[in-house]
Amino acid sequence: MHPDFWQNTWAERSIGFHQAAPNPLLVEYWPTLGLPPDALVFVPLAGKSLDLRWLRDRGHGVLAVELSPIAVREFFEEAGLEPVRQRQGPFEPWSAGGYRVLRGDFFDLRAEDLRGVRAVYDRAALVALPPEMRRAYARALAEHLPPSVTILLIAMEARAPATQGPPFSVVEGEVRALFEPAFDVHLLCRTPFAELTSSAGAVVARSSAVYAMRR
């Protein structure tokens, strides 16, 4: 997706993907990773997700990347924090309260930006990208993340009729094709399919799949 798509999405308040509570699959499966409380967690395409606050409440430092300045500003405002803003290459880091949000494009990240990361939480990044960008996304994580990193990925699967994303349906076979052999991919759970009505009015059967991926 062109960056303008996401800038317009936030400017037009088309943010139905934003959840009003931490994701229940994060809450259930994050402890299974066995990470120390002080582990630094990277959250790509973070929006203003309350999942960041849930992770911080567990003791983790949170490093995120988000393109929209609206999302970044609202995240800190709603958390009651006054961030310090700096410049870091192509990024504008906003920092406060154990959060560091790199305002900029995920695809501008380099290994030095992710130094010290122990885990990645992805609920909204992979499923937000069309196929060719999903390949570039997975390649960037494999190239830039430090060794011994664990990823918790929540993907969405949809039955026919296929829907135009985002979010896009990403099935297990594609997840494995994208991330193996750089990571060992383990399916932790798949929720039952449930019928949901899309913003276009179509009824779609959707399921969520949770993966743990380790170097």
C-alpha positions as CSV (number, residue, x, y, z in Angstrom):
1,M,0.0,0.0,0.0
2,H,1.3,3.4,-0.8
3,P,2.1,5.5,2.3
4,D,-0.6,8.0,1.3
5,F,-3.2,5.3,1.8
6,W,-2.5,5.0,5.5
7,Q,-2.1,8.8,5.9
8,N,-5.5,9.2,4.4
9,T,-7.0,6.4,6.5
10,W,-6.1,8.2,9.7
11,A,-7.0,11.7,8.4
12,E,-10.4,10.4,7.4
13,R,-10.8,8.5,10.7
14,S,-11.4,5.2,8.8
15,I,-9.8,3.3,11.7
16,G,-12.2,0.4,12.3
17,F,-9.2,-1.8,12.9
18,H,-8.4,0.1,16.2
19,Q,-9.6,-2.0,19.1
20,A,-11.0,-0.5,22.3
21,A,-9.2,-3.1,24.5
22,P,-6.0,-5.2,24.3
23,N,-6.3,-8.1,21.9
24,P,-7.5,-11.2,23.9
25,L,-5.2,-13.5,21.9
26,L,-2.2,-11.3,22.9
27,V,-3.3,-11.6,26.5
28,E,-3.7,-15.4,26.3
29,Y,-0.6,-16.3,24.3
30,W,2.0,-13.7,25.1
31,P,3.0,-15.4,28.4
32,T,3.7,-18.7,26.5
33,L,6.8,-17.0,25.0
34,G,8.5,-17.1,28.3
35,L,10.1,-13.7,27.9
36,P,11.7,-11.8,30.8
37,P,9.7,-8.8,31.9
38,D,12.4,-6.3,30.9
39,A,12.6,-7.6,27.3
40,L,12.4,-5.0,24.6
41,V,9.4,-5.6,22.3
42,F,9.1,-4.2,18.8
43,V,5.6,-3.5,17.4
44,P,5.5,-2.7,13.7
45,L,2.7,-0.6,12.1
46,A,1.5,0.1,15.6
47,G,-1.2,2.7,15.1
48,K,-2.3,3.8,18.6
49,S,-3.0,0.3,19.7
50,L,-3.8,-0.4,23.4
51,D,-1.7,-3.5,23.0
52,L,1.3,-1.3,23.4
53,R,0.1,-0.2,26.8
54,W,-0.7,-3.8,27.8
55,L,2.9,-4.8,26.9
56,R,4.3,-1.9,28.9
57,D,2.2,-2.8,31.9
58,R,3.9,-6.2,31.8
59,G,7.3,-4.4,32.3
60,H,8.5,-4.5,28.7
61,G,10.1,-1.6,27.0
62,V,8.1,-0.9,23.8
63,L,9.7,0.1,20.5
64,A,7.2,0.8,17.7
65,V,7.1,2.1,14.2
66,E,4.1,4.0,12.8
67,L,3.7,6.1,9.7
68,S,0.8,8.4,10.7
69,P,1.7,11.4,12.9
70,I,-2.0,11.5,13.9
71,A,-1.8,7.9,15.3
72,V,1.5,8.7,17.2
73,R,0.2,11.9,18.7
74,E,-3.1,10.3,19.8
75,F,-1.3,7.3,21.3
76,F,0.7,9.6,23.7
77,E,-2.2,11.9,24.4
78,E,-4.5,9.0,25.4
79,A,-1.7,7.5,27.5
80,G,-1.4,10.9,29.3
81,L,2.2,11.3,28.3
82,E,4.2,14.2,26.9
83,P,6.8,12.7,24.5
84,V,10.2,14.0,23.6
85,R,10.6,14.3,19.8
86,Q,13.9,13.9,18.0
87,R,15.3,13.1,14.6
88,Q,16.9,9.7,13.8
89,G,17.7,9.4,10.1
90,P,14.4,9.1,8.2
91,F,12.5,8.7,11.5
92,E,11.1,11.1,14.1
93,P,11.2,9.2,17.4
94,W,8.7,10.1,20.0
95,S,9.7,8.9,23.5
96,A,8.0,8.9,27.0
97,G,7.1,6.5,29.7
98,G,9.1,3.5,28.4
99,Y,7.7,3.9,24.9
100,R,9.8,4.8,21.8
101,V,7.7,5.2,18.7
102,L,9.6,5.8,15.4
103,R,7.3,8.0,13.3
104,G,8.1,6.9,9.8
105,D,8.0,4.1,7.2
106,F,8.7,0.6,8.4
107,F,10.6,-0.1,5.2
108,D,13.2,2.5,6.1
109,L,14.3,0.5,9.2
110,R,17.8,-0.8,9.5
111,A,19.4,-3.3,11.9
112,E,20.7,-0.5,14.1
113,D,17.2,0.8,14.7
114,L,16.2,-2.6,16.2
115,R,19.2,-3.2,18.3
116,G,18.3,-4.8,21.7
117,V,14.9,-6.1,20.5
118,R,14.1,-9.5,22.1
119,A,10.6,-10.0,20.7
120,V,8.2,-8.8,18.1
121,Y,4.4,-8.5,18.4
122,D,2.5,-8.3,15.1
123,R,-1.3,-8.1,15.1
124,A,-1.8,-5.4,12.4
125,A,1.3,-5.3,10.2
126,L,1.4,-8.5,8.0
127,V,-2.4,-8.5,7.4
128,A,-2.3,-4.8,6.4
129,L,0.0,-5.4,3.5
130,P,-0.7,-6.8,0.0
131,P,1.2,-9.9,-1.2
132,E,4.3,-8.3,-2.7
133,M,4.7,-6.0,0.4
134,R,4.2,-9.0,2.7
135,R,7.3,-10.6,1.1
136,A,9.3,-7.5,1.6
137,Y,8.1,-7.2,5.2
138,A,9.1,-10.7,6.1
139,R,12.5,-10.3,4.4
140,A,13.1,-7.0,6.3
141,L,12.4,-8.7,9.7
142,A,14.7,-11.6,8.8
143,E,17.5,-9.3,7.8
144,H,17.3,-6.6,10.5
145,L,16.2,-8.3,13.7
146,P,18.9,-9.4,16.2
147,P,19.5,-13.1,16.9
148,S,17.4,-15.0,19.4
149,V,14.2,-13.0,18.6
150,T,10.7,-14.4,19.1
151,I,7.8,-13.2,17.1
152,L,4.1,-13.5,18.2
153,L,2.0,-13.1,15.0
154,I,-1.7,-12.9,14.9
155,A,-3.0,-13.4,11.3
156,M,-6.5,-13.3,9.8
157,E,-7.9,-16.0,7.5
158,A,-11.0,-15.5,5.5
159,R,-13.2,-18.0,3.6
160,A,-14.7,-17.3,0.2
161,P,-15.9,-14.9,-1.0
162,A,-12.4,-13.4,-0.8
163,T,-12.4,-9.9,0.5
164,Q,-10.3,-6.9,-0.5
165,G,-8.1,-5.9,2.3
166,P,-6.8,-4.5,4.4
167,P,-7.0,-6.6,6.5
168,F,-5.9,-9.3,4.1
169,S,-6.4,-13.0,4.6
170,V,-3.0,-14.7,5.2
171,V,-3.2,-18.5,5.5
172,E,-0.8,-20.8,7.3
173,G,0.9,-21.9,4.1
174,E,1.8,-18.3,3.2
175,V,3.0,-17.6,6.7
176,R,5.4,-20.5,6.5
177,A,6.5,-19.6,3.0
178,L,7.3,-16.1,4.1
179,F,9.2,-16.8,7.4
180,E,10.8,-20.2,7.0
181,P,13.7,-21.1,7.0
182,A,14.8,-17.9,8.9
183,F,12.3,-18.7,11.7
184,D,10.8,-21.9,13.2
185,V,7.1,-21.3,12.8
186,H,4.7,-22.9,15.3
187,L,0.9,-22.6,15.1
188,L,-0.4,-22.0,18.6
189,C,-4.1,-21.7,17.9
190,R,-6.7,-21.1,15.2
191,T,-10.0,-19.6,16.3
192,P,-13.3,-21.0,14.9
193,F,-14.6,-19.2,11.8
194,A,-17.2,-16.6,12.6
195,E,-19.4,-14.6,10.2
196,L,-18.7,-10.9,10.2
197,T,-20.1,-8.0,8.1
198,S,-17.4,-6.0,6.3
199,S,-17.5,-2.3,5.9
200,A,-18.8,-2.9,2.4
201,G,-21.7,-4.8,3.8
202,A,-20.5,-8.3,2.7
203,V,-20.8,-11.2,5.1
204,V,-17.4,-12.9,5.5
205,A,-16.3,-15.9,7.5
206,R,-13.1,-15.1,9.4
207,S,-10.7,-16.8,11.8
208,S,-7.6,-15.7,13.6
209,A,-4.4,-17.8,13.8
210,V,-1.7,-17.2,16.3
211,Y,1.9,-18.2,15.6
212,A,5.1,-18.2,17.6
213,M,8.2,-17.8,15.4
214,R,11.7,-18.2,16.7
215,R,15.1,-17.9,15.0
